[in-house]
Amino acid sequence: MRKTPSFDIDPTAFWHDPYPVLAHLRREHPLVFVPQLDAWLMTRRDDIFVNEKKIDIFSSYQPDGLMSKLMGENMMRKDGDAHRAERDAVFPAVSPTTVKRIWTSGFEACTEAVLDELSADSTADLVADYAMRVSAEGLKLVTGLSNMHYAEMNRTSQGMIDGCANYSADPDVEAYCLDCVTSIDRHIDERAEELRRHPDHSMLSVQMQAGLSDEQCKANIRLAISGGQNEPRDAIAGTAWALLSHPDQLALVREGQQSWLKTFEEYARWQSPIGMSPRRVAKLTKLHGVGLSTDERVFLMFGSANRDESVFENADNYDINRDVRKAISFGAGPHFCAGAWVSRALIAGVALPKLFERFPKIRLNGDVKIGGWAFRGPLAVNVRWD
């Protein structure tokens, strides 16, 4: 029996550009069932802002969800005290103080090394040649997996992302995701004994120091890699693309009239690198006249919330002068992204300013294609410089 209200999407078209559909849903069906995703979509900003906090109704605990099945029950799939305990254990590795005192100098060093290599040529793909490497090298520091090659960090991240968005149940995608999980666990096992002897500020080490089990540590490292690689990668390359395609706004930053942080925060609102977070209905509830039953799946559509016309004027435009304080790019509830300070430091504090400082005449070298709705980013950003 078809659920009501429901709305059909073309999954391929939705992947390429979800925003026209999301705009229609915000106007006509702010809570609607999409059969192709087997989920209810919540699309208005204020609905998400309020209901994400109602963990007794919209629960992160999803034992039958793709993330739990493929990556284990990490802290993102727990609520209340269980979530808080693991979040507290991870916090010393990602706190603003640790980011400033420990990680920023490492971010600067690895970024300079990548830029030195790029300087030997006059062209590059900012996704594969710059952002992917800078993000991965930074994540190696924060997670403690210094033994993982940057390309493997990126591969395993993408594999898990694809697995968690595998709503068509493609067996090859699932198998590849599980292979990526195995690789991460192997790298964790290789590093664990050394970190027991020589503790540091990394995520793996602080969790071990807090007494979390091996499986808890591994599940949270997998989580950190799944989101902590692709989001900075896509945001570094994507924000660079946004600025290069809006030269008047780039000029404002170069002249000191706007900050690099605003360029990133507006890009994160505009394109939402993490565009959705799933929830399980924990008890009967009603919203916009729609009754939701227990164990149904609801997608909190951050990408839609960040373009809500009732909140953001000219929401489809990239504008670094915009007030982005109501954007929920990092979430809005107890599951607010634990890596937010790491992302801001790496992307806005290091990667973007150093790129434009090193190559003052950088410019786009061809069209840019962008895709995704649960996770969204540019496929390639080809540039050249003199």
Sine and cosine of phi, psi and omega as CSV:
sin_phi,cos_phi,sin_psi,cos_psi,sin_omega,cos_omega
0.00,0.00,0.77,-0.64,-0.05,-1.00
-0.96,0.29,0.74,-0.68,-0.01,-1.00
-0.97,0.23,0.45,-0.89,-0.06,-1.00
-0.78,-0.62,0.72,-0.70,-0.09,1.00
-0.98,0.20,0.46,-0.89,0.04,-1.00
-0.73,-0.68,0.35,-0.94,-0.04,-1.00
-0.52,-0.85,0.77,-0.64,0.00,-1.00
-1.00,-0.02,0.64,-0.77,0.08,-1.00
-0.85,-0.53,0.37,-0.93,0.22,-0.98
-1.00,-0.05,0.95,-0.30,-0.10,-0.99
-0.83,0.56,-0.60,0.80,-0.01,-1.00
-0.92,0.39,-0.73,0.68,0.02,-1.00
-0.90,0.44,-0.62,0.78,0.00,-1.00
-0.90,0.44,-0.60,0.80,0.04,-1.00
-0.91,0.42,-0.67,0.74,-0.03,-1.00
-0.94,0.34,-0.66,0.75,-0.02,-1.00
-0.40,-0.91,1.00,-0.09,-0.03,-1.00
-0.99,0.17,-0.20,0.98,-0.23,-0.97
-0.93,0.38,-0.63,0.78,0.07,-1.00
-0.87,0.49,-0.67,0.74,0.04,-1.00
-0.90,0.43,-0.70,0.71,-0.03,-1.00
-0.90,0.44,-0.60,0.80,0.04,-1.00
-0.90,0.44,-0.66,0.75,0.05,-1.00
-0.89,0.47,-0.68,0.73,-0.03,-1.00
-0.92,0.40,-0.62,0.78,0.04,-1.00
-0.86,0.51,-0.62,0.79,-0.02,-1.00
-0.97,0.26,-0.71,0.71,-0.21,-0.98
-0.97,-0.25,-0.59,0.80,-0.11,-0.99
-0.62,-0.79,0.97,0.23,-0.07,-1.00
-0.90,0.44,-0.33,0.94,0.17,-0.99
-0.74,-0.68,0.91,-0.41,-0.15,-0.99
-0.55,-0.83,0.55,-0.84,0.04,-1.00
-1.00,0.01,0.76,-0.65,0.04,-1.00
-0.93,-0.37,0.96,-0.30,-0.07,-1.00
-0.85,0.52,-0.59,0.80,-0.05,-1.00
-0.91,0.42,-0.35,0.94,0.03,-1.00
-0.94,-0.34,-0.09,1.00,-0.04,-1.00
0.77,0.64,0.73,0.69,-0.05,-1.00
-0.42,-0.91,0.41,-0.91,0.18,-0.98
-1.00,0.07,0.69,-0.73,0.03,-1.00
-0.96,-0.27,0.82,-0.58,0.12,-0.99
-0.98,-0.21,0.86,-0.51,-0.26,-0.96
-0.89,-0.46,-0.29,0.96,-0.04,-1.00
-1.00,-0.01,0.62,-0.79,-0.10,-1.00
-0.85,0.53,-0.77,0.64,-0.09,-1.00
-0.92,0.38,-0.54,0.84,0.08,-1.00
-0.88,0.47,-0.72,0.70,-0.01,-1.00
-0.92,0.39,-0.69,0.72,-0.02,-1.00
-0.84,0.55,-0.65,0.76,-0.03,-1.00
-0.98,0.19,-0.74,0.68,-0.18,-0.98
-0.99,0.17,-0.36,0.93,0.06,-1.00
-0.89,0.46,-0.44,0.90,-0.01,-1.00
-0.99,0.16,-0.25,0.97,-0.04,-1.00
-1.00,0.04,0.95,0.30,-0.11,-0.99
-0.94,0.35,-0.30,0.95,0.06,-1.00
-0.96,0.28,-0.32,0.95,0.02,-1.00
-0.96,-0.29,-0.77,0.64,-0.01,-1.00
-0.95,-0.30,1.00,-0.02,-0.17,-0.98
-1.00,0.00,0.59,-0.80,0.11,-0.99
-0.99,0.15,-0.29,0.96,0.01,-1.00
-0.95,0.31,0.93,-0.38,-0.08,-1.00
-0.67,-0.74,0.98,0.22,-0.07,-1.00
-0.87,0.50,-0.41,0.91,0.01,-1.00
-0.99,-0.15,0.09,1.00,-0.01,-1.00
-0.97,0.25,0.34,-0.94,-0.05,-1.00
-0.88,0.47,-0.67,0.74,-0.02,-1.00
-0.89,0.46,-0.72,0.70,-0.01,-1.00
-0.89,0.45,-0.67,0.74,-0.02,-1.00
-0.93,0.38,-0.63,0.78,-0.13,-0.99
-1.00,-0.08,-0.55,0.83,-0.13,-0.99
-0.91,-0.42,-0.08,1.00,-0.04,-1.00
1.00,0.00,0.26,-0.96,-0.05,-1.00
-1.00,0.08,1.00,0.04,0.04,-1.00
-0.99,0.15,0.00,-1.00,-0.08,-1.00
-0.91,0.41,-0.37,0.93,0.03,-1.00
-0.94,0.34,-0.36,0.93,-0.01,-1.00
-0.97,-0.26,0.47,0.88,0.06,-1.00
-0.74,-0.67,0.39,-0.92,0.00,-1.00
-0.82,-0.58,0.22,-0.97,0.15,-0.99
0.86,0.50,-0.67,-0.74,-0.09,-1.00
-0.89,0.46,-0.61,0.80,-0.01,-1.00
-0.89,0.45,-0.67,0.74,0.04,-1.00
-0.92,0.38,-0.72,0.69,-0.06,-1.00
-0.88,0.48,-0.65,0.76,-0.02,-1.00
-0.87,0.49,-0.69,0.72,-0.01,-1.00
-0.97,0.26,-0.57,0.82,0.05,-1.00
-0.90,0.45,-0.67,0.74,0.04,-1.00
-0.89,0.45,-0.58,0.81,0.00,-1.00
-0.92,0.39,-0.57,0.82,-0.03,-1.00
-0.99,0.15,-0.47,0.88,-0.17,-0.98
-0.79,0.62,-0.66,0.75,-0.02,-1.00
-0.85,0.53,-0.37,0.93,0.00,-1.00
-1.00,0.09,-0.36,0.93,-0.14,-0.99
-0.81,-0.58,0.19,0.98,-0.02,-1.00
-0.92,0.38,0.39,-0.92,0.05,-1.00
-0.82,0.57,-0.61,0.79,0.00,-1.00
-0.91,0.41,-0.72,0.70,0.01,-1.00
-0.90,0.43,-0.66,0.75,0.02,-1.00
-0.85,0.52,-0.71,0.70,-0.04,-1.00
-0.94,0.35,-0.71,0.70,-0.13,-0.99
-0.99,0.10,-0.52,0.86,-0.15,-0.99
-0.94,-0.33,-0.79,0.61,-0.23,-0.97
-1.00,0.04,-0.51,0.86,-0.13,-0.99
-0.87,0.49,-0.66,0.75,0.01,-1.00
-0.90,0.44,-0.59,0.81,0.06,-1.00
-0.93,0.37,-0.64,0.77,0.07,-1.00
-0.86,0.52,-0.68,0.73,-0.01,-1.00
-0.90,0.44,-0.67,0.74,-0.03,-1.00
-0.91,0.40,-0.72,0.70,-0.04,-1.00
-0.94,0.34,-0.55,0.84,0.03,-1.00
-0.92,0.38,-0.69,0.73,0.04,-1.00
-0.88,0.48,-0.63,0.78,0.00,-1.00
-0.90,0.43,-0.67,0.75,0.03,-1.00
-0.91,0.41,-0.67,0.74,0.01,-1.00
-0.90,0.43,-0.58,0.82,0.05,-1.00
-0.87,0.50,-0.65,0.76,0.02,-1.00
-0.93,0.37,-0.66,0.75,0.00,-1.00
-0.91,0.42,-0.49,0.87,-0.04,-1.00
-0.90,0.44,-0.30,0.95,0.01,-1.00
-0.96,0.29,-0.20,0.98,-0.02,-1.00
-0.80,-0.60,0.00,-1.00,0.02,-1.00
-0.87,-0.50,0.09,1.00,0.04,-1.00
-0.65,-0.76,0.37,-0.93,0.04,-1.00
-0.25,-0.97,0.34,-0.94,0.22,-0.97
-0.98,-0.20,0.92,-0.39,-0.09,-1.00
-0.90,0.44,-0.37,0.93,0.05,-1.00
-0.96,0.27,-0.87,0.49,-0.13,-0.99
-0.98,0.20,-0.59,0.81,-0.14,-0.99
-1.00,-0.02,-0.38,0.93,-0.08,-1.00
-0.82,-0.57,-0.92,0.39,-0.14,-0.99
-0.88,0.47,-0.68,0.73,-0.01,-1.00
-0.87,0.49,-0.68,0.73,-0.04,-1.00
-0.95,0.30,-0.70,0.71,0.00,-1.00
-0.88,0.48,-0.71,0.71,0.01,-1.00
-0.88,0.48,-0.72,0.69,-0.04,-1.00
-0.92,0.40,-0.67,0.74,0.00,-1.00
-0.91,0.42,-0.62,0.78,0.07,-1.00
-0.90,0.43,-0.66,0.75,-0.02,-1.00
-0.93,0.36,-0.54,0.84,0.09,-1.00
-0.85,0.52,-0.66,0.75,0.02,-1.00
-0.90,0.43,-0.77,0.64,-0.12,-0.99
-0.93,0.37,-0.66,0.75,-0.01,-1.00
-0.97,0.25,-0.48,0.88,-0.10,-1.00
0.99,-0.11,0.02,1.00,-0.03,-1.00
-1.00,-0.01,0.89,0.45,0.01,-1.00
-0.92,0.39,-0.25,0.97,0.00,-1.00
-1.00,0.06,-0.01,1.00,-0.03,-1.00
-0.99,-0.14,0.76,-0.65,0.05,-1.00
-0.93,0.38,0.55,-0.84,-0.05,-1.00
-0.85,0.52,-0.57,0.82,0.00,-1.00
-0.93,0.37,-0.57,0.82,0.04,-1.00
-0.96,0.29,-0.57,0.82,0.10,-0.99
-0.86,0.51,-0.71,0.71,-0.01,-1.00
-0.93,0.37,-0.66,0.75,-0.02,-1.00
-0.88,0.47,-0.73,0.69,-0.06,-1.00
-0.93,0.35,-0.59,0.81,0.06,-1.00
-0.88,0.48,-0.76,0.64,-0.03,-1.00
-0.90,0.44,-0.61,0.79,0.01,-1.00
-0.90,0.44,-0.64,0.77,0.02,-1.00
-0.95,0.30,-0.62,0.78,0.06,-1.00
-0.86,0.51,-0.73,0.68,0.00,-1.00
-0.89,0.46,-0.61,0.79,0.03,-1.00
-0.91,0.43,-0.66,0.75,-0.03,-1.00
-0.96,0.29,-0.31,0.95,0.05,-1.00
-0.96,-0.27,0.29,0.96,-0.09,-1.00
-1.00,0.07,0.88,0.47,-0.06,-1.00
-0.96,0.27,-0.17,0.99,0.10,-1.00
-1.00,0.01,0.00,1.00,0.07,-1.00
0.86,0.51,0.68,0.73,0.07,-1.00
-0.94,0.34,0.88,-0.47,-0.08,-1.00
-0.90,0.43,-0.51,0.86,0.02,-1.00
-0.93,0.38,-0.64,0.77,0.04,-1.00
-0.90,0.44,-0.67,0.74,0.02,-1.00
-0.90,0.44,-0.70,0.71,-0.01,-1.00
-0.89,0.46,-0.64,0.77,0.00,-1.00
-0.91,0.40,-0.65,0.76,0.05,-1.00
-0.87,0.50,-0.71,0.71,0.00,-1.00
-0.91,0.42,-0.54,0.84,0.09,-1.00
-0.90,0.43,-0.63,0.78,0.02,-1.00
-0.92,0.40,-0.65,0.76,0.06,-1.00
-0.87,0.50,-0.69,0.73,0.01,-1.00
-0.88,0.48,-0.65,0.76,0.01,-1.00
-0.89,0.46,-0.71,0.71,0.01,-1.00
-0.88,0.47,-0.70,0.71,0.00,-1.00
-0.88,0.48,-0.61,0.79,0.03,-1.00
-0.90,0.44,-0.68,0.73,0.02,-1.00
-0.92,0.40,-0.59,0.81,0.06,-1.00
-0.90,0.44,-0.72,0.69,-0.01,-1.00
-0.86,0.50,-0.60,0.80,0.00,-1.00
-0.92,0.39,-0.49,0.87,-0.07,-1.00
-1.00,-0.09,-0.37,0.93,-0.18,-0.98
-0.86,0.51,-0.71,0.70,-0.08,-1.00
-0.90,0.43,-0.66,0.75,0.03,-1.00
-0.89,0.46,-0.64,0.77,-0.01,-1.00
-0.96,0.29,-0.40,0.92,0.12,-0.99
-0.93,0.37,-0.61,0.79,0.01,-1.00
-0.98,0.21,-0.58,0.82,-0.08,-1.00
-0.73,-0.68,0.98,0.18,-0.03,-1.00
-0.88,0.47,0.50,-0.87,0.07,-1.00
-0.62,-0.78,-0.31,-0.95,-0.06,-1.00
-1.00,-0.05,0.09,1.00,-0.06,-1.00
-0.94,0.34,0.33,-0.95,0.00,-1.00
-0.86,0.51,-0.68,0.74,0.00,-1.00
-0.89,0.46,-0.70,0.72,-0.06,-1.00
-0.93,0.37,-0.71,0.70,-0.06,-1.00
-0.92,0.38,-0.52,0.85,0.08,-1.00
-0.92,0.39,-0.66,0.75,0.05,-1.00
-0.89,0.45,-0.67,0.74,0.02,-1.00
-0.90,0.44,-0.52,0.85,0.01,-1.00
-0.98,0.18,-0.14,0.99,0.06,-1.00
1.00,0.02,0.27,0.96,0.07,-1.00
-0.93,0.38,0.51,-0.86,0.00,-1.00
-0.93,0.38,0.27,-0.96,0.03,-1.00
-0.85,0.53,-0.66,0.75,-0.03,-1.00
-0.93,0.36,-0.62,0.79,0.07,-1.00
-0.88,0.47,-0.71,0.70,0.02,-1.00
-0.86,0.51,-0.72,0.69,-0.04,-1.00
-0.91,0.41,-0.68,0.73,-0.03,-1.00
-0.88,0.47,-0.63,0.78,-0.02,-1.00
-0.97,0.24,-0.49,0.87,0.11,-0.99
-0.93,0.37,-0.66,0.75,0.07,-1.00
-0.86,0.51,-0.68,0.73,0.03,-1.00
-0.87,0.50,-0.72,0.70,-0.02,-1.00
-0.87,0.49,-0.61,0.79,0.00,-1.00
-0.96,0.28,-0.63,0.78,-0.06,-1.00
-0.88,0.47,-0.63,0.77,0.01,-1.00
-0.98,-0.22,-0.50,0.87,-0.10,-0.99
-0.97,0.23,-0.19,0.98,0.10,-1.00
-0.99,-0.13,-0.77,0.64,-0.12,-0.99
-0.95,0.32,-0.60,0.80,-0.06,-1.00
-0.92,0.39,-0.77,0.64,0.09,-1.00
-0.90,0.44,-0.63,0.78,0.03,-1.00
-0.84,0.55,-0.78,0.62,-0.05,-1.00
-0.94,0.35,-0.56,0.83,-0.03,-1.00
-0.97,0.25,-0.58,0.82,0.05,-1.00
-0.90,0.44,-0.81,0.59,-0.02,-1.00
-0.92,0.39,-0.63,0.78,-0.04,-1.00
-0.93,0.37,-0.66,0.75,0.02,-1.00
-0.92,0.38,-0.62,0.79,0.07,-1.00
-0.87,0.50,-0.70,0.72,0.05,-1.00
-0.87,0.49,-0.71,0.71,0.00,-1.00
-0.86,0.51,-0.67,0.74,-0.01,-1.00
-0.94,0.33,-0.66,0.76,0.00,-1.00
-0.93,0.38,-0.46,0.89,0.05,-1.00
-1.00,-0.02,-0.02,1.00,0.10,-1.00
-0.74,-0.67,0.94,0.34,-0.12,-0.99
-0.86,0.51,-0.48,0.88,0.03,-1.00
-0.91,0.42,-0.58,0.82,0.02,-1.00
-0.98,0.22,-0.59,0.81,0.09,-1.00
-0.87,0.49,-0.63,0.78,0.01,-1.00
-0.88,0.48,-0.60,0.80,0.02,-1.00
-0.87,0.49,-0.64,0.77,0.00,-1.00
-0.94,0.34,-0.72,0.69,-0.01,-1.00
-0.89,0.46,-0.50,0.87,0.02,-1.00
-1.00,0.06,0.00,1.00,0.03,-1.00
0.99,0.17,0.22,0.98,-0.01,-1.00
-1.00,0.04,-0.27,0.96,0.10,-0.99
-0.62,-0.78,0.30,-0.95,-0.09,-1.00
-0.98,-0.19,0.37,-0.93,0.11,-0.99
-0.90,0.44,-0.54,0.84,0.01,-1.00
-0.88,0.47,-0.65,0.76,0.02,-1.00
-0.91,0.42,-0.58,0.82,0.01,-1.00
-0.90,0.44,-0.64,0.77,0.01,-1.00
-0.95,0.31,-0.72,0.69,-0.06,-1.00
-0.90,0.43,-0.59,0.81,0.05,-1.00
-0.94,0.33,-0.59,0.81,0.07,-1.00
-0.90,0.44,-0.68,0.74,-0.01,-1.00
-0.89,0.46,-0.55,0.83,0.11,-0.99
-0.94,0.33,-0.73,0.68,-0.14,-0.99
-0.92,0.40,-0.68,0.73,-0.06,-1.00
-0.91,-0.42,-0.21,0.98,0.09,-1.00
0.73,0.69,0.97,0.24,0.03,-1.00
-0.77,0.63,-0.58,0.81,0.18,-0.98
-0.94,-0.35,0.98,-0.21,-0.19,-0.98
-0.99,-0.11,-0.09,1.00,-0.08,-1.00
-0.39,-0.92,0.54,-0.84,0.15,-0.99
-0.69,-0.73,0.79,-0.61,-0.07,-1.00
-0.99,0.10,0.48,-0.88,0.10,-0.99
-0.68,-0.74,0.40,-0.92,0.09,-1.00
-0.95,-0.31,0.73,-0.68,0.05,-1.00
-0.95,0.33,0.90,-0.44,-0.09,-1.00
-1.00,0.00,-0.38,0.93,0.08,-1.00
-0.40,-0.92,0.34,-0.94,-0.06,-1.00
-0.81,0.58,0.70,-0.71,0.02,-1.00
-0.46,-0.89,0.20,-0.98,0.01,-1.00
-0.66,-0.75,0.66,-0.75,0.02,-1.00
-0.57,-0.82,0.76,-0.65,-0.05,-1.00
0.80,0.60,0.60,0.80,0.03,-1.00
0.97,0.23,0.05,1.00,-0.03,-1.00
-0.98,-0.18,0.80,-0.60,0.06,-1.00
-1.00,0.04,0.76,-0.65,0.03,-1.00
-0.93,-0.37,0.73,-0.68,-0.02,-1.00
-1.00,-0.08,0.35,-0.93,0.00,-1.00
-0.87,0.48,0.59,-0.81,0.04,-1.00
0.96,0.28,0.05,1.00,0.15,-0.99
-0.95,0.30,0.38,-0.93,-0.07,-1.00
-0.97,-0.22,0.74,-0.67,0.03,-1.00
-0.84,-0.55,0.75,-0.66,0.07,-1.00
-0.98,-0.18,0.87,-0.50,0.13,-0.99
-0.99,0.14,0.94,-0.34,-0.16,-0.99
-1.00,-0.01,1.00,0.09,0.00,-1.00
-0.85,0.53,-0.61,0.79,0.00,-1.00
-0.89,0.46,-0.54,0.84,0.07,-1.00
-0.97,0.24,-0.70,0.72,0.00,-1.00
-0.83,0.56,-0.63,0.78,-0.07,-1.00
-0.97,0.25,-0.11,0.99,0.11,-0.99
-0.87,-0.50,0.38,0.93,-0.01,-1.00
-0.93,0.38,0.88,-0.48,-0.07,-1.00
-0.90,0.43,-0.40,0.92,0.01,-1.00
-0.97,0.25,-0.20,0.98,-0.03,-1.00
-0.91,-0.41,-0.66,0.76,-0.09,-1.00
-0.88,-0.48,0.87,-0.49,0.05,-1.00
-0.95,0.32,0.64,-0.77,-0.04,-1.00
0.76,0.65,0.78,0.63,-0.17,-0.98
-0.89,0.45,-0.39,0.92,-0.02,-1.00
-0.99,0.15,-0.06,1.00,-0.03,-1.00
-0.99,-0.16,0.54,-0.84,0.12,-0.99
-1.00,0.05,0.86,-0.51,-0.08,-1.00
-0.53,-0.85,0.96,-0.27,-0.08,-1.00
-0.95,0.30,-0.14,0.99,0.08,-1.00
-1.00,0.05,-0.04,1.00,-0.04,-1.00
-0.95,0.31,0.54,-0.84,0.17,-0.99
-0.98,0.18,0.93,-0.38,-0.08,-1.00
-0.97,-0.26,0.25,0.97,-0.09,-1.00
-0.90,0.44,-0.39,0.92,0.02,-1.00
-1.00,-0.04,0.02,1.00,0.08,-1.00
-0.93,0.37,0.53,-0.85,0.00,-1.00
-0.85,-0.52,0.71,0.71,-0.04,-1.00
-0.88,0.47,-0.49,0.87,0.00,-1.00
-0.97,-0.24,0.17,0.98,-0.06,-1.00
0.99,-0.16,0.08,-1.00,-0.10,-0.99
-0.67,-0.74,0.01,1.00,-0.09,-1.00
-0.79,-0.62,-0.44,-0.90,-0.03,-1.00
-0.90,0.44,-0.28,0.96,0.03,-1.00
-0.99,-0.13,0.37,0.93,0.12,-0.99
-0.75,0.66,0.71,-0.70,-0.16,-0.99
-0.79,0.62,0.87,-0.50,-0.01,-1.00
-0.92,0.38,-0.38,0.92,-0.02,-1.00
-1.00,-0.07,0.27,0.96,-0.08,-1.00
-0.86,0.50,-0.67,0.74,-0.04,-1.00
-0.94,0.35,-0.57,0.82,0.08,-1.00
-0.89,0.45,-0.73,0.69,-0.01,-1.00
-0.87,0.49,-0.73,0.69,-0.02,-1.00
-0.88,0.48,-0.67,0.74,-0.02,-1.00
-0.92,0.39,-0.73,0.69,-0.05,-1.00
-0.92,0.38,-0.73,0.68,-0.12,-0.99
-0.98,0.21,-0.85,0.53,-0.12,-0.99
-1.00,0.08,-0.46,0.89,-0.03,-1.00
-1.00,0.05,-0.42,0.91,-0.12,-0.99
-0.78,-0.62,-0.90,0.44,-0.22,-0.97
-0.89,0.46,-0.72,0.69,-0.04,-1.00
-0.94,0.33,-0.80,0.60,-0.02,-1.00
-0.88,0.47,-0.60,0.80,-0.01,-1.00
-0.94,0.35,-0.58,0.81,0.03,-1.00
-0.88,0.47,-0.76,0.65,-0.06,-1.00
-0.97,0.25,-0.41,0.91,0.10,-1.00
-0.95,0.30,-0.67,0.74,-0.03,-1.00
-0.94,0.34,-0.63,0.78,-0.06,-1.00
-0.85,-0.53,0.98,0.22,-0.07,-1.00
-0.90,0.44,-0.34,0.94,-0.01,-1.00
-0.96,-0.29,0.40,0.92,0.01,-1.00
-0.89,0.45,0.60,-0.80,0.01,-1.00
-0.46,-0.89,0.35,-0.94,0.02,-1.00
-0.92,0.38,0.54,-0.84,-0.02,-1.00
-0.78,-0.63,0.89,0.45,-0.03,-1.00
0.86,-0.51,0.14,-0.99,-0.01,-1.00
-0.95,0.30,0.42,-0.91,0.00,-1.00
-0.91,-0.42,0.78,-0.63,0.09,-1.00
-0.96,-0.28,0.66,-0.75,-0.02,-1.00
-0.77,-0.64,0.58,-0.81,-0.07,-1.00
-0.49,-0.87,0.29,-0.96,0.06,-1.00
0.93,-0.36,0.39,-0.92,0.10,-0.99
-0.74,-0.67,-0.64,0.77,0.11,-0.99
-0.97,0.24,-0.66,0.75,0.14,-0.99
-0.75,-0.66,0.81,-0.58,-0.14,-0.99
-0.80,-0.60,0.70,-0.71,0.04,-1.00
-0.15,-0.99,0.20,-0.98,0.02,-1.00
-0.95,0.31,0.60,-0.80,0.03,-1.00
-0.98,0.18,-0.55,0.84,0.06,-1.00
-0.33,-0.94,0.56,-0.83,0.11,-0.99
-0.75,-0.66,1.00,-0.03,-0.03,-1.00
-0.99,0.15,0.76,-0.65,-0.04,-1.00
-0.71,-0.70,0.25,-0.97,0.14,-0.99
-0.58,-0.81,0.28,-0.96,0.03,-1.00
-0.50,-0.87,0.31,-0.95,0.01,-1.00
-1.00,0.05,0.00,0.00,0.00,0.00
